[in-house]
Amino acid sequence: MSSIPQCRIEQTGSTEFIIHQETDGIQQTVDKTFENHQQALDYILTQGWQVQRERPADSMIIQSRFLKP
C-alpha cells in the first residue's frame, strides 16, 4: 500500500505554479499548471494529498548522543 503523497508548490513564472509530488520516495511533477498558489493548494487538498512542510536548515534539534546525562 502506498502512502499519502507529500506535495510542494513551486512558482515557475509570473503567473504559473506547478506541484511537485513525492510518494514512497519517488518524486514527480504533476502534469498541470495553475494560475496562482491558491489554485494549486486547492488541487492538492481536493486530491486528498498533503502539503510538504519545509524543513529549516538550522533545526533546533540537538543530537542526543552529544548530551551528558
C-alpha positions as CSV (number, residue, x, y, z in Angstrom):
1,M,0.0,0.0,0.0
2,S,1.4,3.4,-1.0
3,S,1.5,6.3,1.4
4,I,-0.3,9.7,1.0
5,P,1.7,11.9,-1.4
6,Q,3.6,14.8,0.0
7,C,3.4,17.9,-2.3
8,R,5.1,21.2,-2.6
9,I,4.1,24.1,-4.8
10,E,6.7,26.0,-6.9
11,Q,6.3,29.2,-8.8
12,T,7.8,28.8,-12.3
13,G,6.7,32.0,-14.0
14,S,5.0,35.3,-13.0
15,T,1.6,33.6,-13.0
16,E,2.5,29.9,-13.3
17,F,2.6,27.4,-10.5
18,I,3.4,23.7,-10.6
19,I,3.1,20.9,-8.0
20,H,6.0,18.5,-7.1
21,Q,4.7,15.3,-5.6
22,E,6.7,12.7,-3.6
23,T,5.2,9.2,-2.9
24,D,7.2,6.5,-1.2
25,G,10.5,8.3,-2.1
26,I,9.5,8.7,-5.7
27,Q,9.4,12.3,-6.9
28,Q,7.4,13.5,-9.9
29,T,5.8,16.7,-11.2
30,V,2.0,16.9,-11.7
31,D,1.2,17.5,-15.4
32,K,-1.0,20.5,-14.7
33,T,-0.2,24.2,-14.2
34,F,-2.1,26.7,-12.1
35,E,-2.5,30.5,-12.3
36,N,-1.9,31.1,-8.6
37,H,-0.8,29.5,-5.4
38,Q,-4.3,29.1,-4.0
39,Q,-5.5,27.1,-7.1
40,A,-2.5,24.7,-6.7
41,L,-3.3,24.3,-2.9
42,D,-6.9,23.7,-3.6
43,Y,-6.0,21.0,-6.1
44,I,-3.7,19.3,-3.6
45,L,-6.4,19.3,-0.9
46,T,-9.1,18.0,-3.3
47,Q,-6.9,15.1,-4.2
48,G,-6.5,14.2,-0.5
49,W,-2.8,14.8,-0.7
50,Q,-0.7,16.6,2.0
51,V,1.4,19.8,1.7
52,Q,5.0,19.0,2.5
53,R,6.4,21.1,5.3
54,E,9.6,23.0,4.7
55,R,12.4,21.8,6.8
56,P,14.6,24.6,8.1
57,A,18.3,24.2,7.5
58,D,19.2,25.3,11.1
59,S,17.0,23.0,13.0
60,M,16.7,23.3,16.8
61,I,17.0,19.6,17.2
62,I,20.2,18.6,19.0
63,Q,21.6,15.1,18.6
64,S,21.1,13.4,22.0
65,R,24.3,11.4,21.8
66,F,26.3,14.5,22.5
67,L,24.3,15.5,25.6
68,K,25.5,14.5,29.0
69,P,23.0,12.5,31.2
